Amino acid sequence: MQKRDELVTKAEQVYEQLQQAMKKYNSMGSIIEFDVSSSIGQLYRRQDEIGTPFCITIDYDTLKDDTITIRDRDSMKQRRLPIQQLLAHALDFIYDPSTTSLFSE
């Protein structure tokens, strides 16, 4: 994500929604990171290095159609999906490493 006000605002909204969903299941705190410090390629590499299983990207298409891109670290597959679908399946996906439904065709 680039440091554009409208993108950051939307990313913060998605982040907050995910944080709220996580609080219901994770009393230990968040496992979600918000980062706008670099280019998307640099952010992906940084997260790959520390073992982040997947990354969510907010872009200009998100502003038009309320979809995000989710990227799987191991397969490097990317998929666009509606934010509400992400929110509906995020906890299963986060807490069950065998979950692949978000990347199934």
MOPAC internal coordinates of N, CA, C and O (Angstrom, degrees):
PM7 1SCF
backbone

  N    0.0000 0     0.00 0     0.00 0    0    0    0
  C    1.4470 1     0.00 0     0.00 0    1    0    0
  C    1.5201 1   109.02 1     0.00 0    2    1    0
  O    1.2310 1   120.47 1   -43.29 1    3    2    1
  N    1.2789 1   116.71 1   136.71 1    3    2    1
  C    1.4476 1   120.82 1   175.98 1    5    3    2
  C    1.5195 1   108.96 1   -87.88 1    6    5    3
  O    1.2310 1   120.83 1   -19.68 1    7    6    5
  N    1.3170 1   116.02 1   160.32 1    7    6    5
  C    1.4649 1   121.55 1  -178.04 1    9    7    6
  C    1.5243 1   110.91 1   -80.47 1   10    9    7
  O    1.2310 1   119.93 1  -110.54 1   11   10    9
  N    1.3087 1   117.74 1    69.46 1   11   10    9
  C    1.4542 1   123.20 1   175.94 1   13   11   10
  C    1.5156 1   107.30 1  -111.68 1   14   13   11
  O    1.2310 1   120.55 1   -43.58 1   15   14   13
  N    1.3157 1   116.55 1   136.42 1   15   14   13
  C    1.4629 1   120.89 1  -174.24 1   17   15   14
  C    1.5156 1   113.46 1   -51.73 1   18   17   15
  O    1.2310 1   119.76 1   131.39 1   19   18   17
  N    1.3402 1   118.07 1   -48.61 1   19   18   17
  C    1.4552 1   120.31 1  -176.35 1   21   19   18
  C    1.5233 1   111.55 1   -68.01 1   22   21   19
  O    1.2310 1   119.98 1   147.20 1   23   22   21
  N    1.3268 1   117.65 1   -32.80 1   23   22   21
  C    1.4595 1   120.85 1   176.82 1   25   23   22
  C    1.5278 1   110.84 1   -71.63 1   26   25   23
  O    1.2310 1   120.95 1   137.24 1   27   26   25
  N    1.3163 1   115.79 1   -42.76 1   27   26   25
  C    1.4643 1   119.62 1   179.21 1   29   27   26
  C    1.5224 1   110.53 1   -63.46 1   30   29   27
  O    1.2310 1   120.27 1   137.99 1   31   30   29
  N    1.3173 1   117.09 1   -42.01 1   31   30   29
  C    1.4624 1   120.81 1   178.87 1   33   31   30
  C    1.5234 1   110.65 1   -59.84 1   34   33   31
  O    1.2310 1   120.17 1   133.11 1   35   34   33
  N    1.3303 1   117.28 1   -46.89 1   35   34   33
  C    1.4569 1   120.86 1   179.29 1   37   35   34
  C    1.5241 1   110.67 1   -65.01 1   38   37   35
  O    1.2310 1   119.88 1   137.94 1   39   38   37
  N    1.3211 1   117.84 1   -42.06 1   39   38   37
  C    1.4691 1   121.52 1   178.83 1   41   39   38
  C    1.5271 1   110.80 1   -62.00 1   42   41   39
  O    1.2310 1   120.60 1   139.96 1   43   42   41
  N    1.3192 1   116.46 1   -40.04 1   43   42   41
  C    1.4647 1   119.82 1   177.85 1   45   43   42
  C    1.5241 1   111.01 1   -64.33 1   46   45   43
  O    1.2310 1   120.08 1   142.99 1   47   46   45
  N    1.3202 1   117.45 1   -37.01 1   47   46   45
  C    1.4721 1   120.73 1   177.81 1   49   47   46
  C    1.5293 1   110.78 1   -64.17 1   50   49   47
  O    1.2310 1   120.38 1   133.88 1   51   50   49
  N    1.3316 1   116.88 1   -46.12 1   51   50   49
  C    1.4661 1   120.69 1   179.10 1   53   51   50
  C    1.5282 1   109.95 1   -64.23 1   54   53   51
  O    1.2310 1   120.84 1   136.98 1   55   54   53
  N    1.3218 1   116.00 1   -43.02 1   55   54   53
  C    1.4631 1   121.39 1   178.15 1   57   55   54
  C    1.5304 1   110.75 1   -57.60 1   58   57   55
  O    1.2310 1   120.55 1   133.18 1   59   58   57
  N    1.3109 1   116.55 1   -46.82 1   59   58   57
  C    1.4673 1   120.61 1   179.85 1   61   59   58
  C    1.5246 1   111.45 1   -63.29 1   62   61   59
  O    1.2310 1   120.33 1   139.42 1   63   62   61
  N    1.3249 1   116.98 1   -40.58 1   63   62   61
  C    1.4641 1   119.91 1   178.21 1   65   63   62
  C    1.5247 1   110.93 1   -63.04 1   66   65   63
  O    1.2310 1   120.52 1   137.46 1   67   66   65
  N    1.3230 1   116.62 1   -42.54 1   67   66   65
  C    1.4635 1   119.82 1   177.68 1   69   67   66
  C    1.5268 1   111.28 1   -66.86 1   70   69   67
  O    1.2310 1   120.47 1   140.18 1   71   70   69
  N    1.3277 1   116.71 1   -39.82 1   71   70   69
  C    1.4710 1   120.45 1   177.64 1   73   71   70
  C    1.5294 1   110.63 1   -59.18 1   74   73   71
  O    1.2310 1   120.26 1   135.13 1   75   74   73
  N    1.3255 1   117.10 1   -44.87 1   75   74   73
  C    1.4576 1   121.12 1  -179.88 1   77   75   74
  C    1.5245 1   110.42 1   -62.87 1   78   77   75
  O    1.2310 1   120.28 1   137.58 1   79   78   77
  N    1.3145 1   117.06 1   -42.42 1   79   78   77
  C    1.4613 1   120.56 1   178.16 1   81   79   78
  C    1.5216 1   110.54 1   -63.63 1   82   81   79
  O    1.2310 1   120.10 1   140.24 1   83   82   81
  N    1.3182 1   117.42 1   -39.76 1   83   82   81
  C    1.4641 1   121.87 1  -179.21 1   85   83   82
  C    1.5253 1   111.59 1   -66.44 1   86   85   83
  O    1.2310 1   119.99 1   142.15 1   87   86   85
  N    1.3197 1   117.62 1   -37.85 1   87   86   85
  C    1.4690 1   121.27 1  -177.95 1   89   87   86
  C    1.5191 1   111.95 1   -59.68 1   90   89   87
  O    1.2310 1   120.19 1   150.02 1   91   90   89
  N    1.3155 1   117.24 1   -29.98 1   91   90   89
  C    1.4540 1   120.59 1   179.71 1   93   91   90
  C    1.5205 1   111.97 1   -67.25 1   94   93   91
  O    1.2310 1   120.24 1   153.42 1   95   94   93
  N    1.3349 1   117.14 1   -26.58 1   95   94   93
  C    1.4581 1   121.81 1  -173.28 1   97   95   94
  C    1.5149 1   114.47 1  -117.50 1   98   97   95
  O    1.2310 1   120.02 1   169.14 1   99   98   97
  N    1.3105 1   117.58 1   -10.86 1   99   98   97
  C    1.4533 1   120.22 1  -171.68 1  101   99   98
  C    1.5182 1   110.17 1  -133.78 1  102  101   99
  O    1.2310 1   120.44 1   -87.24 1  103  102  101
  N    1.3090 1   116.76 1    92.76 1  103  102  101
  C    1.4650 1   120.38 1  -179.29 1  105  103  102
  C    1.5298 1   111.99 1   -74.92 1  106  105  103
  O    1.2310 1   119.87 1   170.87 1  107  106  105
  N    1.3133 1   117.85 1    -9.13 1  107  106  105
  C    1.4604 1   121.50 1  -178.73 1  109  107  106
  C    1.5286 1   112.46 1   -82.23 1  110  109  107
  O    1.2310 1   119.81 1   171.24 1  111  110  109
  N    1.3126 1   117.96 1    -8.76 1  111  110  109
  C    1.4603 1   120.35 1  -179.55 1  113  111  110
  C    1.5062 1   111.48 1   114.80 1  114  113  111
  O    1.2310 1   121.34 1     1.46 1  115  114  113
  N    1.2911 1   115.05 1  -178.54 1  115  114  113
  C    1.4527 1   122.26 1  -172.88 1  117  115  114
  C    1.5173 1   112.84 1   -77.49 1  118  117  115
  O    1.2310 1   121.37 1   -31.12 1  119  118  117
  N    1.3090 1   114.98 1   148.88 1  119  118  117
  C    1.4580 1   121.01 1   169.08 1  121  119  118
  C    1.5277 1   108.72 1  -120.18 1  122  121  119
  O    1.2310 1   121.22 1  -156.83 1  123  122  121
  N    1.3149 1   115.27 1    23.17 1  123  122  121
  C    1.4630 1   122.00 1  -179.09 1  125  123  122
  C    1.5221 1   108.14 1  -110.31 1  126  125  123
  O    1.2310 1   120.72 1   -46.07 1  127  126  125
  N    1.3188 1   116.23 1   133.93 1  127  126  125
  C    1.4590 1   121.07 1   179.84 1  129  127  126
  C    1.5226 1   109.18 1  -117.12 1  130  129  127
  O    1.2310 1   120.82 1   -39.39 1  131  130  129
  N    1.3147 1   116.04 1   140.61 1  131  130  129
  C    1.4676 1   123.35 1   178.61 1  133  131  130
  C    1.5150 1   107.09 1  -113.01 1  134  133  131
  O    1.2310 1   119.92 1   -56.34 1  135  134  133
  N    1.3335 1   117.76 1   123.66 1  135  134  133
  C    1.4603 1   120.38 1  -175.21 1  137  135  134
  C    1.5185 1   110.60 1  -144.84 1  138  137  135
  O    1.2310 1   120.27 1   -55.25 1  139  138  137
  N    1.3075 1   117.09 1   124.75 1  139  138  137
  C    1.4613 1   122.70 1   175.58 1  141  139  138
  C    1.5311 1   110.94 1  -126.87 1  142  141  139
  O    1.2310 1   120.88 1  -155.51 1  143  142  141
  N    1.3327 1   115.92 1    24.49 1  143  142  141
  C    1.4557 1   120.29 1  -170.06 1  145  143  142
  C    1.5219 1   115.43 1   -82.61 1  146  145  143
  O    1.2310 1   119.25 1   164.65 1  147  146  145
  N    1.3270 1   119.04 1   -15.35 1  147  146  145
  C    1.4647 1   120.96 1  -173.85 1  149  147  146
  C    1.5176 1   110.81 1  -144.28 1  150  149  147
  O    1.2310 1   121.71 1     2.82 1  151  150  149
  N    1.3265 1   114.33 1  -177.18 1  151  150  149
  C    1.4617 1   119.71 1   173.89 1  153  151  150
  C    1.5221 1   109.08 1   -70.02 1  154  153  151
  O    1.2310 1   120.30 1   -18.21 1  155  154  153
  N    1.3250 1   117.03 1   161.79 1  155  154  153
  C    1.4551 1   120.66 1  -177.27 1  157  155  154
  C    1.5269 1   111.91 1   -61.25 1  158  157  155
  O    1.2310 1   120.12 1   140.94 1  159  158  157
  N    1.3225 1   117.37 1   -39.06 1  159  158  157
  C    1.4678 1   120.46 1   178.26 1  161  159  158
  C    1.5190 1   112.04 1   -61.71 1  162  161  159
  O    1.2310 1   120.58 1   136.09 1  163  162  161
  N    1.3288 1   116.50 1   -43.91 1  163  162  161
  C    1.4636 1   120.60 1   178.17 1  165  163  162
  C    1.5267 1   111.18 1   -65.62 1  166  165  163
  O    1.2310 1   120.74 1   140.57 1  167  166  165
  N    1.3250 1   116.20 1   -39.43 1  167  166  165
  C    1.4653 1   119.73 1   178.92 1  169  167  166
  C    1.5237 1   110.92 1   -64.49 1  170  169  167
  O    1.2310 1   120.46 1   136.14 1  171  170  169
  N    1.3360 1   116.73 1   -43.86 1  171  170  169
  C    1.4674 1   119.97 1   177.62 1  173  171  170
  C    1.5248 1   110.77 1   -60.19 1  174  173  171
  O    1.2310 1   120.00 1   133.58 1  175  174  173
  N    1.3322 1   117.60 1   -46.42 1  175  174  173
  C    1.4698 1   120.36 1  -179.79 1  177  175  174
  C    1.5223 1   111.43 1   -61.28 1  178  177  175
  O    1.2310 1   120.40 1   137.10 1  179  178  177
  N    1.3206 1   116.84 1   -42.90 1  179  178  177
  C    1.4610 1   120.89 1   179.41 1  181  179  178
  C    1.5331 1   110.56 1   -60.74 1  182  181  179
  O    1.2310 1   120.96 1   133.68 1  183  182  181
  N    1.3237 1   115.77 1   -46.32 1  183  182  181
  C    1.4646 1   119.49 1  -179.39 1  185  183  182
  C    1.5287 1   111.37 1   -68.56 1  186  185  183
  O    1.2310 1   119.68 1   144.12 1  187  186  185
  N    1.3337 1   118.21 1   -35.88 1  187  186  185
  C    1.4666 1   121.36 1   175.76 1  189  187  186
  C    1.5268 1   110.11 1   -59.96 1  190  189  187
  O    1.2310 1   120.48 1   136.25 1  191  190  189
  N    1.3284 1   116.69 1   -43.75 1  191  190  189
  C    1.4641 1   121.48 1  -177.96 1  193  191  190
  C    1.5169 1   113.03 1   -62.17 1  194  193  191
  O    1.2310 1   120.31 1   143.99 1  195  194  193
  N    1.3309 1   117.02 1   -36.01 1  195  194  193
  C    1.4662 1   118.68 1  -178.05 1  197  195  194
  C    1.5290 1   112.64 1   -92.32 1  198  197  195
  O    1.2310 1   120.61 1  -179.84 1  199  198  197
  N    1.3426 1   116.44 1     0.16 1  199  198  197
  C    1.4558 1   119.74 1   173.25 1  201  199  198
  C    1.5119 1   116.42 1    89.71 1  202  201  199
  O    1.2310 1   119.93 1  -160.71 1  203  202  201
  N    1.3193 1   117.74 1    19.29 1  203  202  201
  C    1.4628 1   120.88 1   177.76 1  205  203  202
  C    1.5266 1   108.32 1   -64.60 1  206  205  203
  O    1.2310 1   119.73 1   -56.55 1  207  206  205
  N    1.3476 1   118.11 1   123.45 1  207  206  205
  C    1.4677 1   119.74 1  -174.90 1  209  207  206
  C    1.5256 1   114.65 1   -67.43 1  210  209  207
  O    1.2310 1   119.81 1   146.24 1  211  210  209
  N    1.3184 1   117.98 1   -33.76 1  211  210  209
  C    1.4584 1   119.11 1   176.13 1  213  211  210
  C    1.5171 1   110.48 1  -154.41 1  214  213  211
  O    1.2310 1   121.74 1   -22.85 1  215  214  213
  N    1.3305 1   114.28 1   157.15 1  215  214  213
  C    1.4618 1   121.80 1  -179.89 1  217  215  214
  C    1.5223 1   109.04 1  -125.30 1  218  217  215
  O    1.2310 1   121.54 1   -32.09 1  219  218  217
  N    1.3122 1   114.66 1   147.91 1  219  218  217
  C    1.4546 1   122.21 1   178.08 1  221  219  218
  C    1.5242 1   107.61 1  -113.85 1  222  221  219
  O    1.2310 1   120.64 1   -48.03 1  223  222  221
  N    1.3214 1   116.37 1   131.97 1  223  222  221
  C    1.4557 1   121.39 1  -178.95 1  225  223  222
  C    1.5253 1   109.75 1  -117.44 1  226  225  223
  O    1.2310 1   121.48 1   -47.57 1  227  226  225
  N    1.3218 1   114.77 1   132.43 1  227  226  225
  C    1.4592 1   123.56 1   174.41 1  229  227  226
  C    1.5304 1   106.59 1  -104.21 1  230  229  227
  O    1.2310 1   120.23 1   -50.39 1  231  230  229
  N    1.3319 1   117.17 1   129.61 1  231  230  229
  C    1.4631 1   120.47 1  -179.22 1  233  231  230
  C    1.5288 1   109.55 1  -140.01 1  234  233  231
  O    1.2310 1   120.61 1     8.21 1  235  234  233
  N    1.3149 1   116.45 1  -171.79 1  235  234  233
  C    1.4591 1   119.40 1  -177.09 1  237  235  234
  C    1.5287 1   112.72 1   -64.97 1  238  237  235
  O    1.2310 1   120.03 1   150.07 1  239  238  237
  N    1.3260 1   117.55 1   -29.93 1  239  238  237
  C    1.4640 1   119.22 1   175.09 1  241  239  238
  C    1.5267 1   110.82 1   -63.88 1  242  241  239
  O    1.2310 1   120.21 1   147.56 1  243  242  241
  N    1.3256 1   117.20 1   -32.44 1  243  242  241
  C    1.4658 1   121.40 1   177.19 1  245  243  242
  C    1.5215 1   110.13 1   -58.42 1  246  245  243
  O    1.2310 1   120.80 1   138.86 1  247  246  245
  N    1.3146 1   116.07 1   -41.14 1  247  246  245
  C    1.4595 1   120.16 1  -179.13 1  249  247  246
  C    1.5270 1   111.82 1   -66.48 1  250  249  247
  O    1.2310 1   120.51 1   149.76 1  251  250  249
  N    1.3394 1   116.63 1   -30.24 1  251  250  249
  C    1.4576 1   120.98 1  -178.95 1  253  251  250
  C    1.5219 1   112.94 1   -82.14 1  254  253  251
  O    1.2310 1   120.48 1   137.89 1  255  254  253
  N    1.3407 1   116.69 1   -42.11 1  255  254  253
  C    1.4696 1   119.20 1  -169.11 1  257  255  254
  C    1.5344 1   115.17 1  -128.92 1  258  257  255
  O    1.2310 1   119.73 1  -170.68 1  259  258  257
  N    1.3187 1   118.11 1     9.32 1  259  258  257
  C    1.4705 1   122.48 1   177.73 1  261  259  258
  C    1.5300 1   112.96 1    58.34 1  262  261  259
  O    1.2310 1   120.76 1  -141.82 1  263  262  261
  N    1.3328 1   116.16 1    38.18 1  263  262  261
  C    1.4620 1   120.74 1   174.19 1  265  263  262
  C    1.5179 1   108.97 1  -114.81 1  266  265  263
  O    1.2310 1   120.73 1   -20.73 1  267  266  265
  N    1.3245 1   116.20 1   159.27 1  267  266  265
  C    1.4671 1   122.66 1   176.72 1  269  267  266
  C    1.5242 1   107.85 1  -126.95 1  270  269  267
  O    1.2310 1   120.82 1   -12.46 1  271  270  269
  N    1.3112 1   116.04 1   167.54 1  271  270  269
  C    1.4559 1   120.96 1   170.10 1  273  271  270
  C    1.5156 1   106.98 1  -107.69 1  274  273  271
  O    1.2310 1   121.09 1   -50.13 1  275  274  273
  N    1.3194 1   115.53 1   129.87 1  275  274  273
  C    1.4548 1   120.58 1   175.14 1  277  275  274
  C    1.5223 1   106.96 1  -113.98 1  278  277  275
  O    1.2310 1   120.67 1   -43.67 1  279  278  277
  N    1.3393 1   116.33 1   136.33 1  279  278  277
  C    1.4625 1   121.81 1  -175.54 1  281  279  278
  C    1.5220 1   109.25 1  -124.10 1  282  281  279
  O    1.2310 1   120.99 1   -52.54 1  283  282  281
  N    1.3180 1   115.71 1   127.46 1  283  282  281
  C    1.4570 1   122.83 1   177.76 1  285  283  282
  C    1.5245 1   109.53 1   -87.05 1  286  285  283
  O    1.2310 1   120.30 1   -52.19 1  287  286  285
  N    1.3221 1   117.04 1   127.81 1  287  286  285
  C    1.4670 1   121.18 1  -177.18 1  289  287  286
  C    1.5208 1   112.25 1   -62.94 1  290  289  287
  O    1.2310 1   120.02 1   133.50 1  291  290  289
  N    1.3322 1   117.56 1   -46.50 1  291  290  289
  C    1.4616 1   120.17 1  -171.83 1  293  291  290
  C    1.5290 1   113.28 1   -71.42 1  294  293  291
  O    1.2310 1   120.40 1   136.32 1  295  294  293
  N    1.3068 1   116.84 1   -43.68 1  295  294  293
  C    1.4614 1   119.94 1  -178.25 1  297  295  294
  C    1.5284 1   112.07 1   -92.74 1  298  297  295
  O    1.2310 1   120.55 1   162.79 1  299  298  297
  N    1.3324 1   116.55 1   -17.21 1  299  298  297
  C    1.4583 1   124.37 1  -173.63 1  301  299  298
  C    1.5250 1   112.18 1    62.35 1  302  301  299
  O    1.2310 1   120.34 1  -165.41 1  303  302  301
  N    1.3303 1   116.96 1    14.59 1  303  302  301
  C    1.4577 1   120.03 1   175.77 1  305  303  302
  C    1.5204 1   108.43 1   -69.91 1  306  305  303
  O    1.2310 1   121.84 1   -32.95 1  307  306  305
  N    1.3136 1   114.08 1   147.05 1  307  306  305
  C    1.4561 1   120.95 1   176.17 1  309  307  306
  C    1.5118 1   108.22 1  -125.64 1  310  309  307
  O    1.2310 1   121.54 1   -32.99 1  311  310  309
  N    1.3181 1   114.65 1   147.01 1  311  310  309
  C    1.4574 1   119.61 1   178.82 1  313  311  310
  C    1.5141 1   109.42 1  -146.32 1  314  313  311
  O    1.2310 1   121.07 1   -40.56 1  315  314  313
  N    1.3252 1   115.55 1   139.44 1  315  314  313
  C    1.4672 1   120.73 1   172.85 1  317  315  314
  C    1.5056 1   107.67 1   -92.13 1  318  317  315
  O    1.2310 1   121.09 1   -43.40 1  319  318  317
  N    1.3149 1   115.53 1   136.60 1  319  318  317
  C    1.4419 1   119.40 1   174.40 1  321  319  318
  C    1.5093 1   110.17 1  -151.16 1  322  321  319
  O    1.2310 1   120.79 1   -23.06 1  323  322  321
  N    1.3332 1   116.09 1   156.94 1  323  322  321
  C    1.4619 1   119.55 1   178.97 1  325  323  322
  C    1.5291 1   110.95 1   -61.99 1  326  325  323
  O    1.2310 1   120.86 1   -35.00 1  327  326  325
  N    1.3131 1   115.97 1   145.00 1  327  326  325
  C    1.4607 1   120.84 1   179.31 1  329  327  326
  C    1.5187 1   110.63 1   -55.11 1  330  329  327
  O    1.2310 1   119.87 1   138.15 1  331  330  329
  N    1.3122 1   117.85 1   -41.85 1  331  330  329
  C    1.4685 1   119.98 1  -179.11 1  333  331  330
  C    1.5209 1   112.18 1   -63.20 1  334  333  331
  O    1.2310 1   120.02 1   147.15 1  335  334  333
  N    1.3280 1   117.57 1   -32.85 1  335  334  333
  C    1.4665 1   119.62 1   176.60 1  337  335  334
  C    1.5216 1   109.93 1   -68.91 1  338  337  335
  O    1.2310 1   120.53 1   139.97 1  339  338  337
  N    1.3192 1   116.59 1   -40.03 1  339  338  337
  C    1.4643 1   120.15 1   176.10 1  341  339  338
  C    1.5247 1   109.61 1   -59.30 1  342  341  339
  O    1.2310 1   120.48 1   130.98 1  343  342  341
  N    1.3229 1   116.68 1   -49.02 1  343  342  341
  C    1.4599 1   120.38 1  -178.28 1  345  343  342
  C    1.5227 1   111.47 1   -62.25 1  346  345  343
  O    1.2310 1   120.32 1   142.71 1  347  346  345
  N    1.3121 1   116.99 1   -37.29 1  347  346  345
  C    1.4598 1   120.91 1  -178.44 1  349  347  346
  C    1.5290 1   111.97 1   -68.12 1  350  349  347
  O    1.2310 1   120.02 1   148.62 1  351  350  349
  N    1.3417 1   117.57 1   -31.38 1  351  350  349
  C    1.4635 1   121.04 1  -174.85 1  353  351  350
  C    1.5263 1   114.48 1  -111.80 1  354  353  351
  O    1.2310 1   120.01 1   176.70 1  355  354  353
  N    1.3084 1   117.58 1    -3.30 1  355  354  353
  C    1.4662 1   120.80 1  -172.51 1  357  355  354
  C    1.5175 1   113.01 1   -59.19 1  358  357  355
  O    1.2310 1   119.98 1   134.88 1  359  358  357
  N    1.2989 1   117.64 1   -45.12 1  359  358  357
  C    1.4652 1   119.20 1  -176.54 1  361  359  358
  C    1.5174 1   111.70 1   -65.06 1  362  361  359
  O    1.2310 1   119.78 1   137.02 1  363  362  361
  N    1.3234 1   118.02 1   -42.98 1  363  362  361
  C    1.4634 1   119.97 1   176.15 1  365  363  362
  C    1.5195 1   110.07 1   -60.10 1  366  365  363
  O    1.2310 1   120.98 1   135.46 1  367  366  365
  N    1.3134 1   115.73 1   -44.54 1  367  366  365
  C    1.4521 1   120.66 1  -177.86 1  369  367  366
  C    1.5311 1   111.56 1   -64.74 1  370  369  367
  O    1.2310 1   120.40 1   138.39 1  371  370  369
  N    1.3217 1   116.84 1   -41.61 1  371  370  369
  C    1.4612 1   121.47 1  -178.18 1  373  371  370
  C    1.5196 1   111.65 1   -69.17 1  374  373  371
  O    1.2310 1   120.40 1   135.24 1  375  374  373
  N    1.3112 1   116.85 1   -44.76 1  375  374  373
  C    1.4599 1   120.18 1  -172.95 1  377  375  374
  C    1.5152 1   114.69 1   -90.03 1  378  377  375
  O    1.2310 1   119.38 1   173.20 1  379  378  377
  N    1.3128 1   118.79 1    -6.80 1  379  378  377
  C    1.4593 1   121.65 1   178.03 1  381  379  378
  C    1.5176 1   108.59 1  -126.53 1  382  381  379
  O    1.2310 1   120.57 1   -83.71 1  383  382  381
  N    1.3595 1   116.51 1    96.29 1  383  382  381
  C    1.4668 1   120.13 1  -176.05 1  385  383  382
  C    1.5303 1   114.08 1   -59.67 1  386  385  383
  O    1.2310 1   120.07 1   160.67 1  387  386  385
  N    1.3278 1   117.47 1   -19.33 1  387  386  385
  C    1.4563 1   119.05 1  -179.97 1  389  387  386
  C    1.5225 1   112.39 1   -81.51 1  390  389  387
  O    1.2310 1   120.56 1   172.84 1  391  390  389
  N    1.3321 1   116.53 1    -7.16 1  391  390  389
  C    1.4600 1   120.20 1  -179.64 1  393  391  390
  C    1.5262 1   109.57 1   -65.73 1  394  393  391
  O    1.2310 1   121.11 1   -54.80 1  395  394  393
  N    1.3012 1   115.47 1   125.20 1  395  394  393
  C    1.4599 1   119.79 1   178.13 1  397  395  394
  C    1.5174 1   110.95 1  -127.28 1  398  397  395
  O    1.2310 1   120.23 1  -174.64 1  399  398  397
  N    1.3136 1   117.16 1     5.36 1  399  398  397
  C    1.4500 1   119.92 1  -172.75 1  401  399  398
  C    1.5317 1   113.04 1   -61.06 1  402  401  399
  O    1.2310 1   119.45 1   151.52 1  403  402  401
  N    1.2982 1   118.65 1   -28.48 1  403  402  401
  C    1.4591 1   119.97 1   179.63 1  405  403  402
  C    1.5231 1   111.91 1   -70.24 1  406  405  403
  O    1.2310 1   120.59 1   159.88 1  407  406  405
  N    1.3424 1   116.47 1   -20.12 1  407  406  405
  C    1.4620 1   119.78 1  -177.79 1  409  407  406
  C    1.5167 1   112.23 1  -111.28 1  410  409  407
  O    1.2310 1   120.05 1  -175.54 1  411  410  409
  N    1.3136 1   117.50 1     4.46 1  411  410  409
  C    1.4596 1   121.08 1   176.26 1  413  411  410
  C    1.5151 1   109.40 1   -77.66 1  414  413  411
  O    1.2310 1   120.38 1   -35.60 1  415  414  413
  N    1.2624 1   116.88 1   144.40 1  415  414  413
  C    1.4632 1   121.20 1   178.52 1  417  415  414
  C    1.5049 1   110.49 1   -84.72 1  418  417  415
  O    1.2310 1   120.10 1   180.00 1  419  418  417

